[in-house]
Amino acid sequence: MGARVLLYATGFNNEGRPYPRGQRQCPAQCQFPGPHELTRFASVVLQRAGLTPPSYNAMFSPQIRIHAPTQFGPGIGEVTDA
């Protein structure tokens, strides 16, 4: 078995042009978490187990500011300070 090809988002530069799209290689033994692992992780995080208070607060604090009433779909072009 060879490497799996993963597509990923690249973002845009300061001039609004997309960065070149590339591909990352993931070795055949690369594992992605399944439903069981994700459920266990969420359960541990919500119980605040194994996290320092600053880590927990960082995980549950706003990461980006969204100025539209919705992040996707209808309403995305509107601006609100809510």
N, C-alpha and C positions, 0 to 999 in steps of 0.2 A: 504494500500500500504506500502511495506517495503522500505528498503534502496536499492538504485541502486549500482551496483558494477562497479567501474571505474578501468580500467587497466592503468598503467602508466609506464614510462621508469624509470629504476633504476640507470643506469650508471655502471661504472667499478671501481674497487679498484686499488691501486698502483701496484698490481701484474698482472693486466690485466684480472682479474676474475670478472664476473658480480656479482653485489650485488644480494641477493635473491629477486626474483620477488614477489611482494605482491599485495594486493588489498586494495583500499581505499573505505570507505563507504560514500555514499552521501545520506543524508536524503531525503525522498520522496518529500519534498517541495523545494528541491534544484533546483534552476533555472539556466540554462545556457543562455547566451545572444543569441538572434535570429538575423536574418539578419537586422531587423530594428534597434535594439540596437547597433549592430556592425557598421552599416552605420552612425548612429548618432555620435557614439564615434569617428570614423575616421574623420568625418566632423568637429567636435569640435577641435580635435587635430590639423588637418591641418590648421585651422583658428587661431591656437595658443590661443584659448579661454580657460581660466581657468587654464593655465599652467604658471608657472614662467619660465623665460628664461633658468635657469639651468635645470629645468625639461624637457623642450622642447629639449634642446641640448642633454641631456642624452638619450632621446628616439630616437633621430635621429643620434646618434654617433655609430661607429662600436662597437659591443659587443664582437665579437670573431674574431680572425684572421683566414682566410681561405687561405691555401697555394696552393690549386689546382685551375685551371682555372674555374672549375665548382664545385658546392657543391655536386651534385648528378650525377650519370650516367657516360657516357663516359668522360674521362679526369680527373676523380677523383684521379687517381694514379699519375698524373703529378704534378710537383711542379713549381710554378711561384712566382715572387716577384711583379707582377702587382697589 
